[in-house]
Amino acid sequence: MTLLEVVIVEDNQKVSRTHQAFVEKVEGFEVTGIANTIGEARLLLNTLEPDLILLDIYFPESNGIEFLRELRASHHSTDVILITAAREVEMLHSALQGGAFDYMIKPVFFERFQESLTNYRNYKKQMATAGTLTQEEADRLFRKSAPAVSMGGDDVPKGIDSVTLKSILAVFENEDNKAMSATEMGQVIGVSRTTARKYLEYLISEGLLTIHLDYGTKGRPERKYRLEKSEAGGTI
């Protein structure tokens, strides 16, 4: 089976390595290049012809949306999936205008990442075998080429903010899943200990975190939280 070639464009090297590991876990794909700047991406595309680019939006020297527009203006046929922290509706609108295949908001669990690449693989297979189309086939293919946005927040209870949840999960990911107390988490994300503990306990109830007691040297034991083992390394 011919593998679909992927180029990763992401300024955070740790995140780009996570992207690469995720891609390698999905059947039918291989990473052929990694760029940490838009300039590096341009150079890569002078020699590579990837099927798919996994593209961040925010870069110190440029913008992923502008790069997407640049690709389309030059009639480059490479497809693009945006994986970004950008939550603004304007960014999504720009992604739609630029013909992005999908739009995922960080942190992204592997299951969502796998779903996106699987949809893309099926889309490429159908496009390669399609001759003339019925309306039903056209509808199916067109829907698969329109971004499916994963923003979260639709199924969280009242009083729980999905942005704060994602921030907490991102902290564990960026800190290599170091166990943290509610006080420590609150200091990192800029909320009170009480608020941080509310969110951490909610994530416990959802099976995303585990807890252990740190007895230290004196006083009451402190509750420490970390990602559930099955989730560790599973978000972007």
CORDAUR-V236608 format. One record per helix or strand of 2 or more residues. SS is the DSSP state (helix for helix, strand for strand). FROM is the first residue (numbers start at 1). LEN is the number of residues. Records with the same first field share a line. If there is no record, write none. Layout:
SS->FROM-LEN  FROM-LEN
This chain:
strand->4-6  29-7  52-4  79-6  102-4  149-2  209-6  222-6
helix->13-13  38-10  64-10  89-9  110-20  135-10  162-13  182-8  193-13
